[in-house]
Amino acid sequence: MPVRDLVLFLARLILAVTFALSGTMKLVAPLRTRDGLLEFGISARVVTPMAIALVAAEIAVPILILVPTTAFAGGGLAIVLLTVFSVAVAVNLAYGRRPACNCFGQLHSAPIGWPMLGRNAALMVIAVFATMNREVPTIVGMMRWLEALTVTPRVVLAEMTAGIALSSAVVMLLFQVLSQQGRILLRLDQLDKRFEIFPSNQNTHTVPQQGVPIGLPAPSFELQHLEGGRTGLADLLKPSLPVILVFSNPNCGPCQQLMPEISRWQHEYSSKVTIALISEGKAKENRAKAAQHRLKLKLVMVQRSREVAEQYQSYGTPSAVMIDANGTIGSFLAPGADAIQMLVSQVVALHRALLKVGEAAPPLVFKGMDGREISLSAFHGTELILLFWNPSCSFCQRMLNNLRSWESYQLRTAVRLIVISTGAVEENREQNLRSLIVIDQEFVGGAAFGVSGTPTALRLDREGKIASQLVVGGDEVMALIYESGKNTHHPSVKTHRLEQSA
């Protein structure tokens, strides 16, 4: 048998194995195949017949290409499939999307990438080569050719075949090991760089902060939801619960992997937090995704492009942000599924039992700077401002001068300020504050009042009852202090805002 005929037969065999493997994997996982097509941008209306046609075409390629009379048609079908798929991959990558795919020759779904186009080009060259000669012998012809060989060529051919098979197995094993090691290293890098969603007891100068600054009013919006009406931020805040906005895209693979969790959160945590989805794309494809994962349709809104996401400085999907019940930003932006899950767990933990205005403050006891115990109940008859503080927090440091200025001008009849700090005694002494500072290293007081970060404050009336909502951020805290103390003829709120921005 001529070497050219042998090479052509091997080319057809490679194509047959590749497409048979791809079609079989799609056939045994029809839901994954359907979801993959949806992520590639196929309309939900035609995705089912499209999936059936794709599986049928991929299985037809090996059947056709191994039969001499239909080999040309099989090679042509392989070229068409490879061309269409390459165009779809290029378009999605150009738009920054990386949907998961059970692509030709893969045993599992994986996000698409530019190397996939190179592999498709190589397969296309093989397909073109395989259609050049229709007279290539069949498997039966190959067996007869092998029988005609003498012992020495048979041994050489067997050794070559075994060597190629062993080398291929070793290469595949190394590739799998290196890929898995790469994923582990990436995961460790993510954990090493993990940022905290809320301001914490650590030095926040080293914490990457993304999104609208905490404490600022959340940008308002009003969008069409999937039940046909319109929902705005004010509507989401009506139950007086915090809101988590999740920014998503129906063609984003990680977004779709997060959908079952979002559905669970919407149903299990509805009494603690409102989980709302703000998506891109068309209403029909979002409705199909929402129905598939049992999302609450009134809590799935569709933006025209990315107008709401950009207001919240969210430039990728999935990402999320928490809005406090008072309508202010309550967390940094959480980019990625892991960060979103962390955000939800923190919000649920911190908002288990929010105290309401008019309720009695918990009878908390703290330690003063000198080590003596100080109880909140000892201040009954005095109006209090409780300021939750962290001397290492950059937001606290920004308002420190304004706080000292207020302490210098306050009247004896002004509201009493108690600073509940998580820092060490020496750190708090360095703040040079005149107000009473109590130490709360474990943030027990903050958790009792539902505080999610520093600086945060609220007011207690003379009876020890909560008299204001929680306010977050330097400007809001200072405004609450001045308003509560009726001390507006001293340095004004406008003055301290100018100082803070200077």
C-alpha positions as CSV (number, residue, x, y, z in Angstrom):
1,M,0.0,0.0,0.0
2,P,1.4,3.4,-0.9
3,V,2.4,5.6,2.0
4,R,0.0,8.4,0.8
5,D,-3.0,6.0,1.1
6,L,-1.9,5.1,4.6
7,V,-1.7,8.7,5.7
8,L,-5.1,9.5,4.1
9,F,-6.6,6.6,6.0
10,L,-5.1,7.7,9.3
11,A,-6.4,11.3,8.7
12,R,-10.0,9.9,8.2
13,L,-9.6,7.8,11.3
14,I,-8.5,10.8,13.4
15,L,-11.6,12.7,12.2
16,A,-13.9,9.8,12.9
17,V,-12.6,9.3,16.4
18,T,-12.7,13.1,17.2
19,F,-16.3,13.6,16.0
20,A,-17.5,10.3,17.4
21,L,-16.2,11.3,20.8
22,S,-17.7,14.8,20.6
23,G,-21.1,13.6,19.5
24,T,-21.2,10.8,22.1
25,M,-20.4,13.2,25.0
26,K,-23.1,15.6,23.8
27,L,-25.6,12.7,23.5
28,V,-25.1,11.4,27.0
29,A,-25.4,15.0,28.5
30,P,-28.2,16.6,26.6
31,L,-28.9,19.3,29.2
32,R,-25.3,20.4,29.2
33,T,-25.3,20.5,25.4
34,R,-28.5,22.7,25.5
35,D,-27.0,25.0,28.1
36,G,-23.8,25.3,26.1
37,L,-25.7,26.4,23.0
38,L,-27.6,29.0,25.0
39,E,-24.3,30.4,26.3
40,F,-23.1,30.6,22.8
41,G,-26.0,33.0,22.0
42,I,-28.4,30.5,20.4
43,S,-32.0,31.6,21.0
44,A,-34.0,29.6,23.5
45,R,-36.7,29.2,20.9
46,V,-34.6,27.1,18.6
47,V,-32.0,25.7,21.0
48,T,-33.6,22.2,21.3
49,P,-33.8,21.4,17.5
50,M,-30.3,23.0,17.1
51,A,-28.9,20.6,19.7
52,I,-30.5,17.6,18.1
53,A,-29.1,18.6,14.7
54,L,-25.6,19.2,16.0
55,V,-25.4,15.8,17.7
56,A,-26.8,14.1,14.6
57,A,-24.2,15.9,12.4
58,E,-21.3,15.0,14.6
59,I,-22.3,11.3,14.8
60,A,-22.8,11.3,11.0
61,V,-19.2,12.4,10.3
62,P,-17.5,9.1,11.5
63,I,-20.1,7.0,9.8
64,L,-19.7,8.8,6.5
65,I,-16.0,9.3,6.4
66,L,-15.0,5.7,7.0
67,V,-17.0,4.5,4.0
68,P,-15.2,5.0,0.7
69,T,-18.4,6.0,-1.3
70,T,-19.4,8.6,1.3
71,A,-16.0,9.7,2.6
72,F,-16.0,12.9,0.6
73,A,-19.4,13.9,2.1
74,G,-18.2,13.1,5.6
75,G,-15.1,15.2,5.2
76,G,-17.2,18.1,3.8
77,L,-19.6,17.9,6.7
78,A,-16.6,18.0,9.1
79,I,-15.3,21.1,7.4
80,V,-18.7,22.8,7.6
81,L,-19.0,22.0,11.4
82,L,-15.5,23.2,12.1
83,T,-16.0,26.4,10.2
84,V,-19.3,27.3,11.9
85,F,-17.9,26.4,15.3
86,S,-14.7,28.5,14.7
87,V,-16.8,31.5,13.7
88,A,-19.0,31.1,16.9
89,V,-15.9,30.9,19.1
90,A,-14.2,33.9,17.5
91,V,-17.4,36.0,17.9
92,N,-17.9,35.1,21.6
93,L,-14.2,35.8,22.4
94,A,-14.3,39.1,20.6
95,Y,-17.2,40.1,22.9
96,G,-15.3,38.9,26.0
97,R,-17.5,35.9,26.6
98,R,-16.1,32.4,27.4
99,P,-19.0,30.0,27.4
100,A,-18.2,26.4,28.5
101,C,-18.2,23.9,25.6
102,N,-18.0,20.1,25.1
103,C,-15.9,20.8,22.0
104,F,-14.4,18.4,19.5
105,G,-12.2,15.8,21.2
106,Q,-12.9,17.0,24.8
107,L,-14.1,14.7,27.5
108,H,-15.6,17.5,29.7
109,S,-16.9,21.0,29.4
110,A,-14.4,23.8,29.5
111,P,-14.5,27.6,28.7
112,I,-13.5,28.4,25.2
113,G,-10.3,30.2,24.3
114,W,-8.1,31.3,21.5
115,P,-6.1,28.1,21.4
116,M,-9.3,26.3,20.4
117,L,-9.2,28.1,17.1
118,G,-5.8,26.7,16.4
119,R,-6.9,23.2,17.1
120,N,-9.9,23.7,14.8
121,A,-7.6,24.9,12.1
122,A,-5.5,21.8,12.4
123,L,-8.6,19.5,12.2
124,M,-9.8,21.5,9.2
125,V,-6.5,20.8,7.4
126,I,-6.8,17.1,8.2
127,A,-10.4,17.2,6.9
128,V,-9.4,18.8,3.6
129,F,-6.6,16.3,3.2
130,A,-8.9,13.4,4.0
131,T,-11.3,14.4,1.1
132,M,-8.6,14.5,-1.5
133,N,-8.8,10.8,-2.6
134,R,-12.0,8.7,-2.6
135,E,-10.2,5.4,-3.2
136,V,-8.5,5.1,0.1
137,P,-8.9,1.5,1.3
138,T,-11.4,0.6,4.0
139,I,-10.6,-1.1,7.3
140,V,-10.9,-4.5,5.6
141,G,-8.4,-3.4,3.0
142,M,-6.1,-2.3,5.7
143,M,-6.3,-5.7,7.4
144,R,-5.4,-7.4,4.1
145,W,-2.5,-5.1,3.6
146,L,-1.2,-6.0,7.1
147,E,-1.5,-9.7,6.4
148,A,0.7,-9.3,3.3
149,L,3.5,-7.8,5.3
150,T,6.5,-10.0,6.4
151,V,7.4,-10.4,10.0
152,T,10.0,-7.6,10.3
153,P,7.7,-4.8,8.9
154,R,5.0,-6.1,11.2
155,V,7.2,-5.9,14.3
156,V,8.5,-2.4,13.3
157,L,4.9,-1.2,12.7
158,A,3.7,-2.7,16.0
159,E,6.6,-1.0,17.9
160,M,5.9,2.3,16.2
161,T,2.2,2.1,17.0
162,A,2.9,1.2,20.6
163,G,5.4,4.0,20.9
164,I,3.0,6.6,19.5
165,A,0.2,5.3,21.7
166,L,2.4,5.4,24.8
167,S,3.8,8.9,23.9
168,S,0.3,10.2,23.4
169,A,-0.9,8.7,26.7
170,V,2.1,10.3,28.5
171,V,1.5,13.7,26.9
172,M,-2.2,13.6,27.8
173,L,-1.4,12.6,31.4
174,L,1.2,15.4,31.7
175,F,-1.3,17.9,30.2
176,Q,-4.0,16.9,32.7
177,V,-1.5,17.1,35.6
178,L,-0.2,20.5,34.5
179,S,-3.7,21.8,33.9
180,Q,-4.9,20.7,37.3
181,Q,-1.8,22.1,38.9
182,G,-2.5,25.4,37.1
183,R,-6.0,25.5,38.4
184,I,-4.8,24.8,41.9
185,L,-2.2,27.6,41.7
186,L,-4.8,30.0,40.3
187,R,-7.1,29.0,43.2
188,L,-4.4,29.6,45.7
189,D,-3.5,32.9,44.1
190,Q,-7.2,33.9,44.4
191,L,-7.3,32.9,48.1
192,D,-4.0,34.7,48.7
193,K,-5.4,37.9,47.1
194,R,-8.9,37.5,48.5
195,F,-10.2,40.9,49.6
196,E,-12.8,41.5,52.3
197,I,-16.3,42.6,51.2
198,F,-16.8,44.7,54.3
199,P,-14.4,47.0,56.1
200,S,-12.8,44.9,58.7
201,N,-10.4,45.0,61.7
202,Q,-7.4,44.7,59.4
203,N,-5.6,47.6,57.8
204,T,-7.8,48.6,54.9
205,H,-5.1,50.4,53.1
206,T,-4.1,47.0,51.7
207,V,-7.6,45.9,50.8
208,P,-8.6,46.3,47.1
209,Q,-11.8,48.3,47.1
210,Q,-14.0,48.2,44.0
211,G,-17.3,49.8,43.3
212,V,-19.1,52.8,44.7
213,P,-17.7,53.8,48.1
214,I,-19.4,52.4,51.2
215,G,-21.8,54.9,52.8
216,L,-22.8,56.8,49.7
217,P,-26.4,56.7,48.4
218,A,-26.9,53.8,46.1
219,P,-27.6,54.9,42.5
220,S,-31.3,54.9,41.7
221,F,-32.7,52.9,38.8
222,E,-36.0,51.5,37.4
223,L,-36.0,48.5,35.1
224,Q,-38.5,46.1,33.5
225,H,-38.7,42.8,35.4
226,L,-39.6,39.4,33.8
227,E,-43.3,39.5,34.9
228,G,-43.8,42.6,32.7
229,G,-43.9,45.4,35.2
230,R,-41.2,47.7,36.4
231,T,-39.1,47.6,39.6
232,G,-36.9,50.3,41.1
233,L,-34.4,50.4,43.9
234,A,-37.1,52.0,46.2
235,D,-39.4,49.0,45.5
236,L,-36.6,46.5,46.4
237,L,-36.0,48.4,49.7
238,K,-39.6,48.4,50.8
239,P,-39.4,45.4,53.1
240,S,-36.7,47.3,55.1
241,L,-34.2,44.6,54.3
242,P,-30.7,44.9,52.8
243,V,-30.6,44.2,49.0
244,I,-27.9,42.4,47.1
245,L,-27.8,43.3,43.4
246,V,-26.2,40.6,41.3
247,F,-25.1,41.7,37.8
248,S,-25.3,38.9,35.3
249,N,-25.3,38.0,31.6
250,P,-27.2,35.0,30.2
251,N,-24.2,34.2,28.0
252,C,-21.7,34.2,30.8
253,G,-20.6,30.7,31.9
254,P,-19.8,31.5,35.6
255,C,-23.1,33.4,35.8
256,Q,-25.1,30.4,34.8
257,Q,-23.1,28.2,37.2
258,L,-24.2,30.6,40.0
259,M,-27.9,30.5,39.1
260,P,-28.9,27.5,41.3
261,E,-27.3,29.3,44.3
262,I,-29.1,32.5,43.5
263,S,-32.4,30.7,43.3
264,R,-31.7,29.0,46.7
265,W,-30.8,32.3,48.3
266,Q,-33.9,34.0,47.0
267,H,-36.1,31.3,48.6
268,E,-34.2,30.5,51.8
269,Y,-33.0,34.0,52.8
270,S,-36.1,36.0,51.8
271,S,-36.7,37.1,55.4
272,K,-33.1,38.3,55.8
273,V,-32.0,39.9,52.4
274,T,-33.5,40.6,49.0
275,I,-31.5,39.0,46.2
276,A,-32.2,40.8,42.9
277,L,-30.7,39.9,39.5
278,I,-29.9,42.7,37.0
279,S,-29.1,41.0,33.7
280,E,-28.2,42.0,30.2
281,G,-29.5,40.6,26.9
282,K,-33.0,40.0,25.7
283,A,-36.0,39.3,28.0
284,K,-36.8,36.0,26.3
285,E,-33.4,34.4,26.9
286,N,-33.4,35.7,30.5
287,R,-36.9,34.4,31.0
288,A,-35.8,30.9,29.8
289,K,-32.8,31.0,32.3
290,A,-35.0,32.2,35.1
291,A,-37.6,29.5,34.5
292,Q,-34.9,26.8,34.3
293,H,-33.5,27.8,37.7
294,R,-36.8,28.8,39.4
295,L,-35.8,32.4,40.0
296,K,-38.4,34.9,41.2
297,L,-39.4,36.7,38.0
298,K,-40.1,40.0,39.8
299,L,-36.6,40.0,41.1
300,V,-35.0,39.5,37.7
301,M,-34.6,42.8,35.8
302,V,-33.2,43.4,32.4
303,Q,-31.1,46.5,31.5
304,R,-30.8,47.8,27.9
305,S,-27.1,47.5,27.8
306,R,-25.0,48.0,31.0
307,E,-26.3,51.3,32.2
308,V,-27.2,50.2,35.7
309,A,-24.1,48.1,36.1
310,E,-21.9,51.0,35.1
311,Q,-23.6,53.3,37.7
312,Y,-22.4,50.8,40.3
313,Q,-19.0,50.6,38.7
314,S,-19.5,46.9,37.8
315,Y,-17.6,46.1,34.6
316,G,-17.7,42.3,34.6
317,T,-20.1,39.5,35.3
318,P,-21.0,38.0,37.7
319,S,-20.5,40.7,40.3
320,A,-22.6,41.9,43.2
321,V,-23.0,44.7,45.8
322,M,-25.0,45.0,49.0
323,I,-27.3,48.0,49.7
324,D,-28.3,48.7,53.2
325,A,-31.9,49.0,54.2
326,N,-31.5,52.8,54.4
327,G,-30.5,53.0,50.7
328,T,-26.7,53.4,51.1
329,I,-23.9,51.3,49.7
330,G,-23.1,48.7,52.3
331,S,-20.3,46.7,50.8
332,F,-17.5,46.8,48.3
333,L,-18.2,45.3,44.9
334,A,-17.8,41.5,44.9
335,P,-16.5,40.3,41.5
336,G,-16.8,36.5,40.7
337,A,-18.9,33.6,42.1
338,D,-16.7,33.0,45.2
339,A,-16.8,36.7,46.3
340,I,-20.5,36.8,45.8
341,Q,-21.1,33.7,47.9
342,M,-18.9,35.3,50.6
343,L,-20.9,38.5,50.4
344,V,-24.2,36.7,50.8
345,S,-23.0,34.6,53.7
346,Q,-21.7,37.8,55.5
347,V,-24.9,39.7,54.9
348,V,-27.1,36.9,56.2
349,A,-24.9,36.5,59.2
350,L,-24.7,40.3,59.9
351,H,-28.5,40.9,59.4
352,R,-30.0,38.0,61.3
353,A,-31.8,40.2,63.8
354,L,-31.6,43.8,62.9
355,L,-32.8,46.0,65.7
356,K,-35.5,48.5,64.7
357,V,-36.1,52.1,65.8
358,G,-38.0,52.2,69.1
359,E,-36.6,48.9,70.3
360,A,-34.5,48.8,73.5
361,A,-30.7,48.6,72.9
362,P,-29.1,45.3,74.1
363,P,-27.6,45.5,77.6
364,L,-24.0,45.4,76.4
365,V,-21.0,45.7,78.7
366,F,-17.6,46.8,77.4
367,K,-14.2,47.4,78.9
368,G,-12.8,50.9,79.1
369,M,-9.3,52.0,78.2
370,D,-8.4,51.5,81.9
371,G,-9.8,48.0,82.0
372,R,-13.0,48.8,84.0
373,E,-16.4,47.5,82.9
374,I,-18.7,50.0,81.3
375,S,-22.4,49.1,80.7
376,L,-24.7,51.0,78.2
377,S,-27.5,50.8,80.8
378,A,-25.4,53.1,83.1
379,F,-26.1,56.0,80.6
380,H,-29.9,55.9,80.9
381,G,-31.1,59.5,81.0
382,T,-28.5,60.6,78.6
383,E,-28.8,60.8,74.8
384,L,-26.0,58.7,73.2
385,I,-24.3,58.4,69.9
386,L,-22.7,54.9,69.5
387,L,-19.8,55.1,67.0
388,F,-18.4,51.8,65.8
389,W,-14.8,52.4,65.1
390,N,-11.5,50.8,64.0
391,P,-8.3,52.9,64.3
392,S,-6.8,50.9,61.3
393,C,-9.7,51.7,59.1
394,S,-8.9,54.3,56.4
395,F,-12.5,55.6,56.3
396,C,-12.2,56.2,60.1
397,Q,-8.9,58.1,59.6
398,R,-10.5,60.3,57.0
399,M,-13.1,61.6,59.5
400,L,-10.8,61.8,62.5
401,N,-10.0,65.5,62.2
402,N,-13.7,66.4,61.8
403,L,-14.4,64.3,64.9
404,R,-11.7,66.1,66.9
405,S,-13.1,69.4,65.7
406,W,-16.6,68.6,66.9
407,E,-15.2,67.5,70.3
408,S,-13.4,70.9,70.6
409,Y,-16.6,72.9,70.0
410,Q,-19.3,70.7,71.6
411,L,-21.3,72.1,74.5
412,R,-21.8,70.5,77.8
413,T,-25.4,69.8,76.9
414,A,-24.5,68.1,73.6
415,V,-25.1,64.5,72.9
416,R,-22.7,62.0,74.6
417,L,-20.5,60.1,72.1
418,I,-19.3,56.6,72.9
419,V,-16.7,55.2,70.6
420,I,-16.9,51.4,70.4
421,S,-13.5,50.4,68.9
422,T,-12.1,47.1,67.8
423,G,-8.5,48.3,68.0
424,A,-5.9,47.8,70.8
425,V,-5.8,50.2,73.7
426,E,-2.5,51.9,72.5
427,E,-3.9,52.3,69.0
428,N,-7.0,54.1,70.4
429,R,-4.9,56.3,72.7
430,E,-3.0,57.5,69.6
431,Q,-6.4,58.8,68.2
432,N,-6.3,61.6,70.7
433,L,-10.1,61.6,71.1
434,R,-11.8,63.2,74.1
435,S,-14.9,61.0,73.9
436,L,-15.3,57.9,75.9
437,I,-13.7,54.9,74.1
438,V,-14.6,51.3,75.0
439,I,-12.8,48.3,73.6
440,D,-14.7,45.6,71.6
441,Q,-12.0,43.4,70.1
442,E,-14.4,40.7,68.9
443,F,-16.9,43.2,67.4
444,V,-19.7,41.8,69.6
445,G,-21.4,45.2,69.9
446,G,-21.3,45.7,66.1
447,A,-22.8,42.3,65.5
448,A,-25.6,42.9,68.1
449,F,-26.6,46.1,66.3
450,G,-26.2,44.6,62.8
451,V,-23.2,46.8,61.9
452,S,-21.4,45.6,58.8
453,G,-18.4,48.0,58.8
454,T,-16.7,51.1,60.2
455,P,-17.3,53.9,60.7
456,T,-20.9,53.3,61.5
457,A,-23.1,55.1,64.1
458,L,-26.6,55.2,65.5
459,R,-28.4,57.2,68.2
460,L,-29.9,56.0,71.5
461,D,-32.5,58.2,73.3
462,R,-32.6,58.9,77.0
463,E,-34.5,55.7,77.7
464,G,-31.9,53.5,76.0
465,K,-34.0,52.9,72.9
466,I,-32.8,53.0,69.4
467,A,-33.6,56.4,68.0
468,S,-32.1,56.3,64.5
469,Q,-31.2,54.0,61.6
470,L,-27.6,52.9,61.2
471,V,-25.5,55.4,59.2
472,V,-22.4,54.4,57.4
473,G,-19.4,56.6,56.3
474,G,-17.8,59.8,57.7
475,D,-20.2,62.4,56.2
476,E,-23.3,60.5,57.5
477,V,-21.8,59.9,60.9
478,M,-20.8,63.5,61.4
479,A,-24.3,64.7,60.2
480,L,-25.9,62.4,62.7
481,I,-23.7,63.7,65.5
482,Y,-24.4,67.4,64.7
483,E,-28.1,66.9,64.2
484,S,-28.4,64.9,67.4
485,G,-26.5,67.4,69.5
486,K,-28.5,70.4,68.1
487,N,-25.0,72.0,67.7
488,T,-25.5,73.4,64.2
489,H,-24.0,76.8,65.1
490,H,-20.6,75.3,65.4
491,P,-18.6,74.0,62.5
492,S,-21.2,72.9,60.0
493,V,-21.7,69.7,58.1
494,K,-20.7,71.5,55.0
495,T,-17.4,72.5,56.6
496,H,-16.4,69.0,57.7
497,R,-17.4,67.7,54.2
498,L,-15.0,70.2,52.6
499,E,-12.3,69.1,55.1
500,Q,-12.8,65.5,54.2
501,S,-12.6,66.0,50.5
502,A,-9.5,68.2,50.8
